[in-house]
């Protein structure tokens, strides 16, 4: 895939019965291989069921790159006026600023295509859905390597994460982050608020830290973390904190993709294996590895018991992180 230097006219594309107009289709978005805005749209259409499954009915912040990923990034919460009538939204409230925002709420792949027309590269959904945006139904385990932490450490910690999940009877759905790390998602019933889900995530992180030793840190302050260790980032479960969805492209020159993987693949894949150039063929072969996540719901009650035990034993509860900008 490569873009030309001439300015091509806008194109109209039928996306499952809805028409999406794509301007500047030949604008280069990913300079490493020259993929264009049209290539980006074609990528998202190739994983359409997967990206919709990841975003379905969730408030979604958009990371836009109007000039391609070499240019400035725009964090956009609000769907702008003039969007097609079939673009759905959900209203969320931000207490810190006493404001609301009508965020994109995907139910159809054409809404993803429209967001690409708006120069969106990354999709960052909430871990709750519009039926009750204050009650998460997704627990997110974010394995975030420190600046000197290598992929071998990520692999070791992922094995520990899998072990703890098995001990709990929870089914985790792993994916690469599209960067240096790895994420694991667990479906939970929407019966707790963000504070409790974060407490549960912290209790889990502490158990992983106990089992993984020096490979893992749960230190809240960045300055207190060993740069060679991996931070199990429980803060990604705080209200209005989001991470890139499964199948979301990342805003880097290579166009890497946050890609679902099987547990047995973690020891063989490398972070750079998955890009908009390679994932479509993988998806055509394997389909959406997260397709049945809704069928595996785990009650976080045991984790809240762990949290209460840790607190009784003197563990401090770190302060809530600042809301996303």
C-alpha positions as CSV (number, residue, x, y, z in Angstrom):
1,X,0.0,0.0,0.0
2,X,1.4,3.4,-0.9
3,X,0.1,6.9,-1.4
4,X,0.8,9.3,-4.3
5,X,1.8,12.9,-4.0
6,X,-1.1,14.2,-6.0
7,X,-4.3,15.2,-4.3
8,X,-7.0,12.7,-5.2
9,X,-10.7,13.7,-5.2
10,X,-13.0,12.5,-2.4
11,X,-14.4,9.0,-2.7
12,X,-17.8,7.6,-1.6
13,X,-17.8,4.1,-0.1
14,X,-20.8,2.0,0.7
15,X,-20.3,0.5,4.2
16,X,-23.0,-2.0,4.9
17,X,-25.7,0.1,3.2
18,X,-24.5,3.5,4.5
19,X,-22.5,5.9,2.4
20,X,-19.3,7.4,3.8
21,X,-17.5,10.1,1.9
22,X,-13.8,10.0,2.4
23,X,-11.8,13.2,1.6
24,X,-8.1,13.3,0.9
25,X,-8.0,9.5,0.4
26,X,-4.3,9.6,-0.8
27,X,-3.0,11.5,2.2
28,X,-0.1,9.5,3.7
29,X,-0.9,8.7,7.3
30,X,1.8,6.1,8.1
31,X,5.2,7.1,6.7
32,X,7.1,3.9,7.4
33,X,5.4,2.1,4.5
34,X,3.4,4.9,3.0
35,X,-0.2,3.8,3.9
36,X,-2.8,6.4,3.2
37,X,-6.1,7.5,4.7
38,X,-7.9,5.2,2.3
39,X,-5.6,2.3,3.4
40,X,-6.6,3.1,7.0
41,X,-10.3,2.9,6.2
42,X,-9.8,-0.3,4.2
43,X,-8.0,-1.8,7.3
44,X,-10.9,-0.9,9.6
45,X,-13.4,-2.4,7.1
46,X,-11.3,-5.6,7.0
47,X,-11.7,-6.1,10.8
48,X,-15.2,-4.5,10.9
49,X,-17.0,-7.1,13.2
50,X,-14.0,-7.0,15.6
51,X,-13.7,-3.3,16.0
52,X,-17.5,-2.9,16.4
53,X,-17.5,-5.7,19.0
54,X,-14.7,-3.8,20.9
55,X,-16.5,-0.5,20.8
56,X,-20.2,-1.5,20.9
57,X,-22.3,1.0,22.8
58,X,-19.3,2.4,24.7
59,X,-18.5,6.1,25.0
60,X,-15.5,6.5,22.8
61,X,-12.8,9.1,22.7
62,X,-11.1,9.7,19.3
63,X,-7.5,10.3,18.7
64,X,-7.4,12.2,15.5
65,X,-4.4,13.0,13.3
66,X,-5.6,15.5,10.6
67,X,-2.3,15.5,8.8
68,X,-1.3,11.9,9.4
69,X,0.6,10.5,12.4
70,X,3.6,12.7,11.7
71,X,1.4,15.7,12.5
72,X,-0.4,16.9,15.6
73,X,-2.7,14.6,17.6
74,X,-6.2,15.8,18.7
75,X,-8.0,14.2,21.6
76,X,-11.7,14.5,20.8
77,X,-14.5,13.6,23.1
78,X,-17.4,15.4,21.4
79,X,-19.0,14.4,18.1
80,X,-19.0,17.6,16.1
81,X,-22.2,19.2,14.7
82,X,-23.0,18.1,11.2
83,X,-22.3,14.4,11.7
84,X,-24.6,12.1,9.7
85,X,-27.9,11.3,11.4
86,X,-26.9,7.6,11.7
87,X,-23.8,8.5,13.9
88,X,-24.9,7.5,17.4
89,X,-23.7,9.2,20.6
90,X,-23.9,8.8,24.4
91,X,-23.9,11.7,26.8
92,X,-21.3,11.5,29.6
93,X,-20.8,13.9,32.5
94,X,-17.4,15.2,33.7
95,X,-17.7,16.3,37.3
96,X,-14.4,18.0,37.5
97,X,-15.5,20.6,34.8
98,X,-19.3,20.3,35.4
99,X,-19.6,19.6,31.7
100,X,-21.1,17.0,29.5
101,X,-20.0,15.5,26.2
102,X,-21.8,13.6,23.5
103,X,-19.3,11.0,22.6
104,X,-19.3,8.6,19.7
105,X,-21.2,5.4,20.5
106,X,-20.5,2.7,17.9
107,X,-23.1,0.2,16.8
108,X,-22.3,-0.1,13.1
109,X,-19.1,-0.3,11.2
110,X,-20.1,2.8,9.1
111,X,-19.7,4.9,12.3
112,X,-16.1,3.7,12.5
113,X,-15.6,4.7,8.8
114,X,-17.1,8.1,9.5
115,X,-14.6,8.6,12.3
116,X,-11.8,7.7,9.9
117,X,-13.1,10.4,7.6
118,X,-12.8,12.7,10.6
119,X,-9.0,11.7,10.6
120,X,-9.4,9.3,13.6
121,X,-6.6,6.7,13.9
122,X,-7.1,5.5,17.5
123,X,-10.4,4.5,19.2
124,X,-10.3,4.7,23.0
125,X,-13.6,3.4,24.5
126,X,-14.8,3.5,28.1
127,X,-15.1,0.2,30.0
128,X,-18.8,0.9,30.5
129,X,-21.7,1.0,28.1
130,X,-24.4,3.6,27.5
131,X,-27.1,1.7,29.4
132,X,-25.2,2.7,32.6
133,X,-22.0,4.6,31.9
134,X,-21.2,4.7,35.7
135,X,-21.1,0.9,36.0
136,X,-18.2,-0.8,34.2
137,X,-18.7,-4.2,32.5
138,X,-15.1,-4.6,31.6
139,X,-12.1,-5.1,33.9
140,X,-8.9,-4.1,32.1
141,X,-5.5,-5.5,33.1
142,X,-2.8,-3.2,31.5
143,X,0.7,-4.5,31.5
144,X,2.7,-1.4,31.1
145,X,6.5,-1.9,30.8
146,X,8.9,0.6,32.3
147,X,11.3,2.4,30.1
148,X,14.0,-0.3,30.5
149,X,11.6,-3.3,30.7
150,X,12.0,-5.8,27.9
151,X,9.4,-8.0,26.1
152,X,10.8,-11.1,27.8
153,X,9.6,-9.6,31.1
154,X,6.2,-8.8,29.6
155,X,5.9,-12.5,28.6
156,X,6.8,-13.7,32.0
157,X,4.4,-11.5,33.8
158,X,1.6,-12.4,31.3
159,X,2.1,-16.1,32.3
160,X,1.6,-15.0,36.0
161,X,-1.5,-13.0,35.0
162,X,-2.9,-16.1,33.3
163,X,-2.2,-18.2,36.3
164,X,-3.9,-15.9,38.7
165,X,-6.9,-15.6,36.4
166,X,-7.2,-19.4,36.2
167,X,-7.0,-19.6,40.0
168,X,-9.9,-17.1,40.2
169,X,-11.9,-18.9,37.5
170,X,-11.9,-15.9,35.3
171,X,-11.5,-16.0,31.5
172,X,-9.1,-13.3,30.3
173,X,-8.9,-12.1,26.7
174,X,-5.3,-10.9,25.9
175,X,-4.2,-8.4,23.2
176,X,-1.1,-6.6,22.3
177,X,-1.2,-2.9,23.2
178,X,0.1,-1.8,19.8
179,X,3.2,-0.5,21.7
180,X,5.5,-2.3,24.2
181,X,2.9,-3.8,26.5
182,X,0.0,-6.1,26.6
183,X,-3.7,-5.9,27.8
184,X,-6.0,-8.5,29.2
185,X,-9.8,-7.8,29.3
186,X,-12.3,-9.6,31.6
187,X,-16.0,-9.2,31.2
188,X,-17.7,-8.4,34.6
189,X,-21.3,-7.8,35.6
190,X,-22.1,-4.0,35.6
191,X,-23.0,-4.0,39.3
192,X,-20.1,-2.0,40.7
193,X,-18.9,1.6,40.2
194,X,-15.5,2.6,39.0
195,X,-14.0,2.9,42.5
196,X,-14.7,-0.7,43.3
197,X,-13.5,-2.0,40.0
198,X,-10.3,-0.1,40.4
199,X,-9.9,-1.5,44.0
200,X,-10.4,-5.0,42.5
201,X,-7.9,-4.3,39.8
202,X,-5.4,-3.1,42.4
203,X,-5.9,-6.2,44.5
204,X,-5.3,-8.4,41.5
205,X,-2.2,-6.3,40.6
206,X,-0.8,-6.8,44.1
207,X,-1.3,-10.6,43.8
208,X,0.6,-10.6,40.5
209,X,3.3,-8.6,42.1
210,X,3.6,-11.1,45.0
211,X,4.0,-14.0,42.5
212,X,6.2,-12.3,39.9
213,X,8.6,-10.6,42.3
214,X,10.9,-8.0,40.9
215,X,9.4,-8.2,37.5
216,X,6.3,-6.3,38.6
217,X,5.6,-3.0,40.4
218,X,2.3,-1.5,41.6
219,X,3.9,1.7,42.9
220,X,1.5,4.6,42.2
221,X,4.2,7.2,41.7
222,X,6.3,6.9,38.5
223,X,9.4,8.0,40.4
224,X,9.0,5.0,42.8
225,X,9.0,2.4,40.0
226,X,11.9,0.3,39.0
227,X,12.5,1.2,35.3
228,X,13.2,-2.5,34.5
229,X,9.9,-3.6,36.0
230,X,6.4,-3.8,34.5
231,X,3.7,-1.7,36.1
232,X,0.3,-3.5,36.3
233,X,-1.7,-0.3,35.7
234,X,-4.9,-0.7,37.7
235,X,-5.6,3.0,37.1
236,X,-6.9,2.2,33.6
237,X,-10.1,1.1,35.4
238,X,-10.7,4.6,36.9
239,X,-13.5,6.7,35.5
240,X,-12.9,8.3,32.1
241,X,-9.5,6.5,31.7
242,X,-9.4,4.7,28.4
243,X,-6.9,2.6,26.4
244,X,-6.9,1.7,22.7
245,X,-9.5,-0.8,21.8
246,X,-8.9,-4.3,20.3
247,X,-8.2,-3.7,16.6
248,X,-7.4,0.0,17.1
249,X,-4.5,1.2,15.0
250,X,-1.9,3.2,17.0
251,X,-0.7,6.6,16.0
252,X,2.9,5.7,15.0
253,X,4.7,5.6,11.6
254,X,4.4,1.8,11.4
255,X,0.6,1.7,12.0
256,X,0.8,-0.9,14.6
257,X,-2.4,-2.5,15.8
258,X,-3.7,-3.5,19.3
259,X,-4.3,-7.1,18.3
260,X,-6.1,-9.9,20.1
261,X,-3.8,-12.9,20.6
262,X,-4.2,-16.4,22.0
263,X,-2.6,-17.1,25.4
264,X,-0.3,-19.6,23.7
265,X,0.9,-17.0,21.2
266,X,2.3,-14.6,23.8
267,X,5.6,-16.5,23.9
268,X,6.1,-16.4,20.1
269,X,4.7,-13.0,18.9
270,X,6.7,-9.8,18.9
271,X,5.1,-6.3,19.5
272,X,5.8,-5.2,16.0
273,X,4.3,-8.2,14.3
274,X,0.8,-6.6,14.0
275,X,0.2,-3.7,11.7
276,X,-2.5,-2.5,9.3
277,X,-0.4,-4.3,6.6
278,X,-0.5,-7.7,8.5
279,X,-3.6,-7.9,10.6
280,X,-6.2,-8.1,7.8
281,X,-4.9,-11.5,6.6
282,X,-4.7,-12.7,10.2
283,X,-8.2,-11.6,10.8
284,X,-9.5,-13.3,7.7
285,X,-7.9,-16.5,8.9
286,X,-8.7,-16.4,12.6
287,X,-11.7,-14.0,12.9
288,X,-12.2,-12.0,16.1
289,X,-10.5,-13.8,19.0
290,X,-12.6,-11.6,21.4
291,X,-15.9,-12.5,19.8
292,X,-17.3,-14.5,22.7
293,X,-16.0,-12.2,25.5
294,X,-19.6,-11.5,26.6
295,X,-20.2,-15.2,27.3
296,X,-17.6,-15.3,30.0
297,X,-18.7,-13.0,32.9
298,X,-16.7,-13.0,36.1
299,X,-18.0,-11.6,39.4
300,X,-15.2,-9.5,41.1
301,X,-16.4,-10.3,44.6
302,X,-13.3,-12.4,45.3
303,X,-11.1,-9.5,44.3
304,X,-12.9,-7.1,46.6
305,X,-12.3,-9.6,49.4
306,X,-8.6,-9.5,48.5
307,X,-8.8,-5.7,48.6
308,X,-10.4,-5.7,52.0
309,X,-7.7,-8.1,53.3
310,X,-4.9,-6.0,51.9
311,X,-6.4,-2.9,53.5
312,X,-6.8,-4.6,56.9
313,X,-3.1,-5.5,56.6
314,X,-2.1,-1.9,56.1
315,X,-2.0,-1.6,52.3
316,X,-2.7,2.0,51.3
317,X,-5.2,2.8,48.6
318,X,-3.6,5.1,46.1
319,X,-5.4,8.3,45.3
320,X,-7.6,8.4,42.2
321,X,-5.8,9.5,39.1
322,X,-6.7,12.8,37.4
323,X,-9.4,12.4,34.8
324,X,-8.3,12.2,31.2
325,X,-7.6,15.6,29.5
